[in-house]
Amino acid sequence: MRPIIFVVFIITVAGLGICNADKQKQKLKMNYYHKSCPSVEKIVKEITWSRVAADPTLPAKLLRLHYHDCFVRGCDASILLDSAPNNSGEKAAVPNRSLGGYEVIDDIKKKVEQVCPNQVSCADILTLAARDAVSYQFGRSMWQVATGRKDGRISRASEALDSLPSPSANLSSLLGQFQDNHLDIVDLVTLSGAHTIGVTHCTLVARRLYNFTGKGDADPSLNPNYATTLRKLCPNPINRATVVEMDPKSSLSFDSHYFEALNQHMGLLGSDAALMTTSLSARIVRKLQNPHVFLAFFGRSMKKMSEIRVLTGIGEGEIRRNCRVAN
């Protein structure tokens, strides 16, 4: 009976998050641009898939770009705004300095403006491109994206520092930040599965490898064999330019291997390892080892995340002509 009880729990907890987001969901629509720019989703998909085919690291970059946008001021493309002489934008914040994929959004926006000037927001383009980048591997769209977002006019580095979860955060801190955005523990664990692709810098792992308690020791929760491998990949003193795979030997494949690694105590970041620190989160991790469960839950959680504090009302936001600059 335990698996049945667990599934009921998941549905109940997930349902709470869905209810919290209902008001936002009603503001967005499927095929919002069917009259004003009917070809936009085709344009986004074609350009994104073409770029991913040439650069398999792009899905991780665009997914992270979308995530970092939504957690600061909501999904309003504020991450895309360049800094101004009198303002440091979100791009300048330390957690965002390693972000990539901006040029893909620029290329899509340029093409869309040629076909449908002043109609499609950068926020919608980023949301669609993140979905399409992940979907390329599967040859089909992996979740639905409702559109109708407007672009924000404000971007502050200080807000990014305050709003983005730390890679060394514990579960309580992570869950608090997710709940602030109407996302629950199921969303937290599921969206952490985005770490199945991409890389991070060794500097973010150094403390877990070499000085966890300030005594030159390693994090005892880290698989010893994995720690040995990581020390070879990230030798001390740490080279700030050196990167390491988020998901060991599987960083270009969007799959459930990340959760298998977690169950072997091979989560790279402290925030990954945190998912194994409570019985509930660990149970969710184990369930998400099933690739079908993970993909279904990931799509659901991405839909919820993409609707965080969206700007849709009259007088809210704008349609930027250039994603890097407010009109």
ZAKERO-838472 format. One record per atom (N, C-alpha, C, O): x, y, z. Coordinates in steps of 0.001 Angstrom, whole numbers, plus 500000, padded with zeros to 6 digits. Example, Ala and Ser with C-alpha at 12.3 -4.5 7.8 and 13.67 -1.06 7.14 Angstrom:
BEGIN
513190494310507800;512300495500507800;513200496700507800;514236496681508465;512850497750507080;513670498940507140;512900500030507870;513409501138508039;
! end
This chain:
BEGIN
500809498781500000;500000500000500000;500842501270500000;500347502328499613;502109501192500426;502902502420500553;503041503187499241;502914504411499262;503301502528498075;503389503295496838;502107504050496539;502158505174496039;500947503451496836;499679504123496572;499543505346497457;499137506413496998;499888505186498739;499817506310499668;500713507437499182;500338508609499232;501911507069498705;502845508088498242;502291508844497044;502376510071496987;501725508116496086;501165508761494904;500043509712495285;499951510817494750;499174509278496225;498099510157496678;498674511418497296;498171512518497065;499750511253498098;500380512403498721;500919513364497668;500715514575497754;501613512805496669;502194513639495620;501109514450494927;501257515652494708;500014513774494586;498930514462493894;498347515552494773;498030516641494294;498203515256496080;497638516242497001;498534517458497122;498069518591497003;499853517224497364;500775518338497512;500887519122496218;500888520353496228;500981518404495098;501073519085493810;499825519898493560;499892521004493024;498684519350493947;497430520062493739;497378521374494476;496809522346493978;497975521419495680;498004522663496435;498757523729495660;498330524882495590;499894523329495073;500667524287494296;499913524762493074;499993525933492705;499173523846492437;498407524213491255;497322525212491620;497090526184490901;496649524961492760;495601525886493189;496157527283493420;495532528282493064;497356527338494030;497954528624494314;498268529393493042;498290530623493039;498515528651491948;498895529313490698;497717529536489761;497896530092488677;496512529114490155;495366529195489256;495129530597488712;494869530774487522;495221531591489588;494948532953489128;495905533350488016;495511534010487054;497168532944488152;498125533271487115;497836532485485841;497962533026484742;497454531227485972;497202530412484805;496069530981483963;496102530899482735;495071531557484619;493928532093483900;494298533327483089;493578533703482163;495411533955483430;495836535156482722;496551534823481412;496575535633480486;497125533636481345;497840533211480153;496948532295479327;495997531710479844;497259532176478047;496426531371477156;497295530520476254;498411530900475901;496771529373475889;497405528594474839;497133529294473512;496034529793473270;498150529321472660;498025529947471331;497597531412471432;496786531886470636;498134532105472392;497802533518472605;498039534350471341;497320535317471088;499050533973470548;499420534765469371;498808534236468080;499306534540466995;497739533449468175;497221532791466962;496734533794465914;496669533468464729;496393535008466343;495991536039465384;497098537056465135;497352537436463992;497751537493466197;498741538561466065;500080538083465512;500802538862464889;500421536818465728;501689536282465213;501616534757465181;502264534085465983;500831534216464261;500562532768464251;501794531889464061;501765530708464407;502864532441463523;504051531615463248;505091531669464363;506157531067464230;504814532366465446;505866532597466449;506398531301467057;507612531146467194;505524530374467423;506017529152468069;506829528306467095;507767527623467503;506480528345465828;507252527635464805;508634528271464647;509635527567464516;508682529602464661;509962530305464545;510863529989465728;512045529694465551;510307530048466940;511100529767468142;511648528351468094;512824528120468373;510798527416467744;511224526016467706;512310525785466651;513306525117466927;512126526326465458;513087526081464383;514460526660464714;515478526000464506;514494527880465226;515778528489465554;516421527777466741;517619527493466726;515632527493467755;516172526818468946;516717525450468586;517835525111468974;515955524663467857;516410523315467495;517661523369466625;518558522538466765;517718524346465731;518899524490464882;520132524805465712;521211524268465463;519969525674466695;521109526060467531;521517524926468469;522706524727468717;520547524187468990;520868523062469874;521570521954469092;522473521302469615;521163521743467856;521810520728467028;523292521035466850;524119520129466760;523614522324466799;525009522739466630;525754522842467957;526983522774467987;525019523006469047;525636523185470361;524804522468471422;523847523040471943;525154521227471747;524348520439472696;524383520952474135;523678520420474992;525191521974474414;525199522552475767;524102523592475959;523876524049477079;523423523967474890;522427525034474976;521199524714475830;520713525608476523;520673523487475817;519504523236476663;519734523614478124;518870524229478748;520881523253478667;521174523601480056;521244525110480234;520767525643481236;521833525797479270;521980527252479377;520635527964479314;520375528872480104;519786527562478385;518488528227478242;517556527884479391;516764528723479821;517645526657479890;516834526268481038;517236527081482262;516379527564483002;518522527228482470;519012528005483615;518660529487483469;518312530148484448;518752529999482252;518403531395482003;516941531655482352;516617532675482959;516076530748481975;514646530856482260;514391530780483767;513608531559484310;515047529851484426;514900529671485877;515358530928486622;514669531406487524;516506531450486247;517031532637486921;516173533867486636;516134534795487443;515501533879485518;514574534971485243;513351534890486148;512976535875486784;512737533726486203;511457533580486905;511566533788488409;510617534263489032;512700533441489001;512835533565490445;513106535002490895;513101535291492092;513341535892489946;513563537302490272;512510538134489553;512558538254488328;511568538707490278;510491539521489703;509507538718488861;508656539309488197;509595537411488869;508709536605488048;509231536467486632;510301536981486306;508484535777485794;508930535479484419;508637536670483513;507666536667482756;509494537689483603;509265538943482873;510439539331481987;510500540460481499;511369538409481774;512552538656480933;513448539752481487;514219540350480737;513363540029482789;514237541044483375;515696540601483344;516593541443483373;515946539294483285;517306538785483204;517973539193481900;519201539233481825;517185539496480869;517737539812479555;518174541262479420;518900541601478486;517744542125480337;518074543549480244;519549543792480578;520054543298481586;520223544544479734;521610544908480001;521676545940481113;520725546688481339;522796545973481799;523014547005482807;523113548370482128;523520548470480971;522741549406482852;522828550780482372;523876551509483210;524266551011484266;524341552680482761;525366553408483528;524988553652484983;525857553661485855;523709553847485252;523272554136486619;522575552950487286;521940553106488328;522696551770486686;522016550596487252;522708549298486859;522960549057485678;523018548456487853;523554547116487586;522380546158487479;521655545935488448;522204545598486297;521095544687486069;521358543309486643;522441543035487160;520353542441486548;520466541084487079;521647540327486487;522255539494487159;521968540612485239;523090539937484599;524394540121485372;525271539257485345;524511541259486063;525747541589486760;525873540892488103;526959540875488683;524794540318488611;524833539633489904;525724538397489808;525744537719488781;526452538110490870;527407536994490857;526783535682490379;527404534997489566;525579535293490843;525017534008490384;524688533974488895;524496532901488323;524623535146488270;524205535207486866;525352535439485885;525143535437484671;526544535635486401;527651535989485502;528073534838484598;528730535056483580;527705533632484958;528062532467484127;526911532019483231;527009530987482567;525822532785483206;524689532416482355;525043532552480883;525900533354480511;524387531770480057;524595531832478616;523285531658477876;522240531440478488;523344531756476557;522157531569475729;521483532859475303;520490532828474576;522012534001475748;521383535281475400;521289535490473889;520298536013473381;522333535073473185;522369535320471743;521285534534471006;520821534967469951;520881533399471540;519805532633470916;518491533410471016;517730533483470051;518235533983472183;517023534786472359;517067536005471455;516047536393470885;518241536614471317;518391537766470417;518048537376468984;517335538105468294;518552536228468535;518299535788467152;516811535525466926;516257535884465887;516177534898467905;514741534613467772;513955535910467743;513065536087466911;514285536810468647;513571538085468717;513714538861467407;512744539443466922;514902538870466842;515134539580465584;514238539034464475;513635539797463721;514156537700464383;513325537080463350;511847537352463601;511106537666462669;511416537233464850;510009537462465182;509618538906464901;508513539165464423;510507539848465190;510207541263464926;510076541527463431;509310542400463024;510804540793462621;510688540952461172;509323540495460673;508753541080459753;508812539439461299;507545538845460867;506349539505461548;505328539766460912;506485539771462840;505375540301463649;505891541414464569;506043541193465770;506156542583464033;506736543643464871;505839544054466034;504625544205465895;506494544232467202;505824544752468399;504666543869468894;503691544383469443;504765542573468705;503670541683469099;504058540663470172;503241540344471036;505271540153470130;505654539012470974;506677539443472026;507687540068471704;506406539108473264;507298539506474352;508545538640474416;508548537485473989;509597539225474957;510830538477475196;510599537406476254;511212536339476209;509712537689477208;509405536721478264;508801535451477682;509152534347478099;507899535600476727;507316534423476082;508348533698475234;508374532467475207;509198534446474541;510227533820473717;511168532990474574;511510531865474209;511591533534475713;512486532801476600;511817531542477138;512446530487477216;510551531650477506;509821530497478044;509687529400476998;509891528223477297;509350529779475788;509210528803474703;510561528190474333;510657526984474105;511592529014474275;512912528526473872;513470527534474888;514107526553474506;513236527781476185;513701526844477210;513016525492477032;513654524442477105;511708525537476799;510970524286476564;511483523572475309;511709522362475327;511662524319474233;512059523706472971;513488523169473007;513795522167472360;514359523837473764;515740523365473860;515797521994474517;516514521109474048;515050521812475591;514995520513476268;514307519490475379;514690518321475366;513299519919474639;512487519008473829;513218518468472609;512841517424472076;514261519164472156;514968518750470944;515396517284471022;515263516544470047;515899516875472155;516369515494472342;515274514469472077;515554513355471635;514038514842472344;512914513909472254;512136514042470946;511297513197470633;512411515096470186;511747515283468910;510303515721469011;509562515647468031;509890516179470192;508527516660470385;508498517586471598;509398517551472437;507474518402471682;507345519308472825;507037518510474080;506110517701474098;507815518738475129;507700517936476340;506705518496477346;506315517791478277;506290519736477182;505216520299478009;504615521492477275;505240522078476391;503417521830477651;502721522952477024;503156524268477643;503474524340478831;503165525299476826;503494526641477303;502360527582476930;502095527827475753;501700528102477952;500711529159477726;501464530476477570;502501530676478202;500953531369476741;501653532624476462;500765533833476754;499585533701477081;501362534996476627;500657536228476932;501390537072477970;500843538048478484;502634536693478276;503442537463479221;503861538798478607;504012538924477392;504044539784479475;504649541045479057;506048541115479671;506378540370480593;506855542024479138;508227542195479609;508301543254480701;507635544287480631;509116542983481703;509337543957482763;510306545039482321;511033544878481341;510307546132483046;511183547268482720;512318547431483721;513213548251483519;512284546655484798;513236546825485890;514092545574486041;513589544452485981;515390545781486238;516319544673486460;517399545158487416;518130546099487105;517502544516488584;518458544944489607;519286543760490085;518745542713490441;520601543934490090;521498542874490549;521231542508491995;521319541337492365;520909543482492810;520677543227494227;519509542277494445;519538541460495366;518486542375493611;517322541494493742;517671540061493355;517134539113493928;518554539906492399;518978538564492012;519733537892493163;519552536703493423;520568538655493839;521316538112494975;520377537650496076;520631536642496734;519297538384496274;518357538062497344;517416536912496980;516998536155497856;517086536779495718;515997535884495311;516432534516494809;515647533569494853;517663534391494335;518099533117493760;518630532183494836;519471532589495637;518159530942494872;518651529979495863;520156529758495731;520698529731494626;520808529604496854;522249529372496865;522564527927496519;521808527031496894;523668527674495808;524051526290495501;524469525501496740;524636524283496671;524639526181497868;524996525481499099;523850525482500112;524046525114501270;522655525893499680;521516526028500593;521051524683501131;521150523658500457;520538524707502368;519946523499502932;518493523379502478;517965524283501831;517856522274502813;516515522009502303;515504523040502805;514637523477502047;515608523426504065;514664524388504627;514730525721503890;513698526317503582;515938526183503609;516114527442502892;515580527344501465;514891528244500986;515904526249500797;515435526042499424;513911526014499373;513293526671498535;513322525249500276;511871525106500264;511194526439500551;510156526745499965;511769527230501445;511202528539501735;511170529428500513;510175530112500275;512245529433499726;512290530265498523;511346529747497453;510756530537496716;511196528449497358;510252527887496393;508819528195496808;507991528549495969;508526528063498087;507172528354498556;506817529820498383;505650530153498177;507798530694498464;507558532119498206;507061532348496781;506421533356496484;507367531395495913;506946531473494509;505821530483494193;505609530125493035;505097530041495244;503969529120495095;504384527784494475;503616527151493750;505614527374494779;506101526072494365;506316525238495621;506747525759496649;506013523937495539;506066523091496719;507285522165496697;508146522275495824;507342521260497662;508508520389497776;508633519450496582;509742519077496200;507511519070495997;507563518235494788;508206519010493645;509029518473492904;507821520287493508;508433521130492474;509922521319492738;510733521272491814;510276521531493999;511684521731494353;512530520542493921;513547520714493249;512121519350494298;512905518163493959;512886517922492452;513908517596491848;511713518088491862;511586517832490422;512415518806489603;513147518392488705;512308520094489901;513041521094489123;514541521012489356;515327521434488508;514941520474490495;516371520227490715;516894519232489693;518094519179489426;515994518446489124;516368517498488083;516911518157486830;517461517476485964;516766519477486717;517393520197485606;518909520039485659;519593520238484655;519436519680486839;520869519457486977;521317518163486303;522491517802486380;520407517474485653;520799516308484865;521566516720483612;522187515882482958;521524518019483274;522317518530482154;523120519739482622;522740520423483573;524218519988481949;524999521170482236;526198520925483139;526424519817483624;526955521991483346;528169521929484168;528146523080485165;527347524009485043;529025523007486141;529213524115487069;530703524257487337;531494523382486985;531074525362487959;532491525616488226;532959524892489495;532210524754490462;534182524447489464;534749523737490611;534750524590491875;534747524058492985;534754525901491713;534749526778492889;533524526535493763;533582526727494978;532412526113493154;531191525874493919;531201524525494641;530323524240495455;532195523710494336;532300522389494941;533465522319495924;533554521388496724;534345523293495863;535612523229496594;535426522991498093;536130522168498678;534502523689498709;534325523550500160;533912522125500521;534388521582501519;533039521514499730;532602520144500020;533750519151499872;533726518077500474;534743519502499080;535847518590498818;537029518781499762;537699517817500132;537281520027500148;538542520312500822;538446520980502195;539422520970502945;537306521552502536;537262522304503795;535830522443504297;535359523550504558;535155521334504428;533721521375504716;533405521978506074;532458522754506199;534179521635507090;533927522180508434;535026523136508880;535103523501510053;535875523540507939;536960524448508285;538194523738508799;539117524376509305;538217522409508672;539348521626509182;540027520820508078;540713519835508350;539831521247506832;540470520554505717;539837519228505382;540494518355504815;538553519056505724;537880517774505511;536857517870504385;536502518956503926;536391516690503953;535357516610502913;533988516453503569;533880516039504723;532965516785502826;531592516599503291;531342515104503486;531430514340502525;531035514676504700;530838513239504947;529634512649504226;529538511430504087;528705513500503761;527542512978503044;527863512666501586;527045512072500885;529040513061501129;529440512841499739;530032511445499582;530900511041500356;529563510715498582;530095509391498277;531626509463498188;532156510221497376;532341508684499011;533808508793499043;534474508579497687;535422509284497343;533987507622496925;534571507372495602;534331508547494668;535202508931493887;533133509110494765;532812510283493943;533668511466494370;534136512232493528;533875511619495675;534714512708496176;536136512586495631;536756513587495273;536642511368495569;537986511143495018;538037511550493555;538987512198493116;537004511164492794;536928511546491386;536872513059491227;537548513626490368;536065513707492056;535925515155491971;537228515872492310;537551516894491705;537974515341493272;539243515977493616;540241515895492462;541099516766492316;540130514851491646;540981514754490460;540541515763489392;541367516346488690;539214515954489287;538685516897488300;538857518350488748;538976519260487928;538866518544490065;538959519881490648;540105519918491658;539864520045492858;541351519808491186;542484519768492124;542642521088492874;542286522160492383;543188520969494078;543450522130494923;544881522613494698;545794521787494689;545119523912494515;544156525023494567;543247525043493336;543655524686492230;542029525464493559;541010525426492518;541286526458491432;541564527624491712;541202526002490192;541251526911489042;539828527407488793;538935526605488521;539610528702488882;538257529262488784;537604528981487440;536380529056487325;538388528661486428;537829528420485090;537426526964484877;536745526657483899;537829526068485765;537559524641485577;536107524319485894;535555524770486898;535499523525485010;534105523133485210;534007521624485367;534903520881484969;532901521189485954;532661519767486177;531195519475485862;530332520332486054;530919518274485380;529551517893485029;528638517880486255;529017517388487318;527432518427486094;526463518384487183;525997516950487444;525839516535488591;525782516212486370;525329514821486462;526450513949485913;526704513980484709;527126513177486750;528315512441486318;528101511616485056;527254510724485015;528883511930484031;528907511185482769;527564511201482033;527310510334481197;526706512175482334;525399512222481672;524930513664481483;523727513927481462;525868514593481347;525520516012481389;524923516564480095;524513517724480055;524869515758479046;524263516218477796;522948515508477498;522314515773476477;522543514616478379;521310513855478176;520293514218479236;520558514077480430;519128514687478809;518083515034479766;517360513755480162;516535513232479413;517686513258481358;517149511974481801;517057511961483325;517325512971483976;516682510831483883;516510510719485333;517774510247486047;517726509909487230;518893510220485347;520136509741485944;520553510592487143;521175510083488075;520220511868487128;520529512757488253;519998512187489565;520682512228490587;518779511658489533;518173511120490751;518817509791491165;518893509479492353;519275509019490192;520024507810490514;521322508190491227;521727507545492195;521968509253490728;523201509716491354;522942510207492783;523726509926493689;521852510933492979;521523511414494322;521376510245495295;521837510317496434;520743509191494849;520531508033495714;521832507314496051;521887506512496983;522869507608495287;524197507057495579;525069508110496264;526288507963496350;524420509182496752;525113510280497441;526165510925496542;527275511246496968;525767511103495271;526651511728494291;526043513030493774;526227513387492610;525324513734494637;524858515066494284;526024516024494341;526745516049495338;526233516819493295;527439517634493192;527434518814494166;528406519027494891;526354519568494179;526274520767495001;525645520455496364;524984519433496547;525870521355497295;525231521191498593;523722521178498484;523043520458499215;523195521987497555;521742522032497363;521211520734496760;520046520392496962;522049520012496024;521656518693495518;521610517691496673;520636516957496841;522670517679497453;522747516750498582;521620517008499578;521164516087500255;521168518266499668;520107518622500613;518816517866500338;518009517669501246;518615517443499109;517382516743498749;517291515364499395;516229514741499393;518396514896499942;518406513578500586;518375513677502109;518568512674502797;518137514865502637;518263515062504087;516967514888504863;516987514926506094;515843514698504184;514603514366504894;513994513133504245;514244512853503072;513200512404505004;512608511180504466;511659511492503318;511587510730502354;510926512605503406;509977512959502354;510687513305501052;510360512758499999;511657514211501120;512361514599499893;513114513414499306;513188513277498085;513671512560500149;514386511380499652;513432510410498960;513804509775497973;512210510291499470;511217509429498818;510863509974497441;510707509213496486;510737511285497345;510435511892496047;511582511639495078;511354511319493911;512821511784495559;513995511494494732;513920510081494192;514156509855493006;513595509131495048;513543507728494612;512467507521493551;512683506783492589;511327508154493712;510253508015492720;510663508603491374;510294508083490321;511426509688491418;511804510367490178;512940509663489444;513346510100488368;513449508587490011;514395507758489255;513728507115488051;514388506772487070;512403506954488133;511651506423486998;511584507515485928;511009508573486181;512156507288484741;512217508350483738;510856508871483309;510717510061483028;509855508009483252;508521508453482843;507904509365483899;507265510365483571;508101509017485155;507601509851486250;508312511200486231;507675512246486351;509632511170486082;510394512416486084;509958513352484964;509710514533485208;509862512845483749;509506513714482625;508104514297482791;507875515462482466;507178513501483288;505814513995483509;505793515077484584;505156516117484415;506484514830485677;506508515793486770;507297517037486397;506941518143486805;508361516867485629;509166518027485237;508349518980484377;508399520194484575;507597518440483424;506747519288482601;505723520043483423;505484521228483189;505116519361484390;504125520007485242;504750521136486060;504184522224486160;505917520873486642;506567521881487469;507101523041486639;507102524181487103;507552522771485426;508012523858484558;506860524771484180;507037525987484109;505692524213483939;504516525041483637;504200525955484807;503900527133484617;504265525415486013;504013526231487202;505067527324487352;504738528481487614;506326526953487188;507396527938487355;507294529048486324;507550530210486639;506928528710485111;506879529702484033;505745530704484198;505631531648483416;504909530505485208;503780531403485438;503930532192486736;502967532784487225;505148532198487292;505405532966488513;505273534462488226;505991535001487384;504367535121488918;504197536578488893;504301537165487489;504989538163487274;503615536541486539;503670537041485167;502945538385485050;501996538657485786;503401539207484125;502776540502483844;501846540318482650;502297540017481545;500568540496482873;499597540286481785;498527541368481731;497884541544480696;498324542093482820;497224543044482891;497475544327482112;498593544594481671;496439545102481952;496548546393481280;497491547286482074;497330547458483282;498459547843481396;499429548706482063;500573547960482707;501484548583483252;500549546645482658;501637545849483222;502653545518482137;502322544860481151;503872545967482315;504931545601481398;504768546169480006;503974547081479775;505539545611479079;505565546085477700;506022544951476783;506406543879477251;505976545195475495;506560544284474508;507847544936474036;507813545868473233;508981544456474529;510254545077474148;510558544865472671;510311543794472118;511083545875472063;511541545735470673;512913545072470632;513249544380469672;513687545285471662;515008544691471825;515043544097473222;514822544804474205;515321542796473316;515227542133474608;516226542650475627;516045542435476826;517276543326475180;518319543807476062;518044545207476631;518731545654477550;517040545888476081;516799547283476476;515302547524476592;514525547104475735;514903548213477672;513494548594477803;513168549631476730;514032550397476304;511916549640476305;511499550575475249;511666552034475698;511364552953474937;
! end
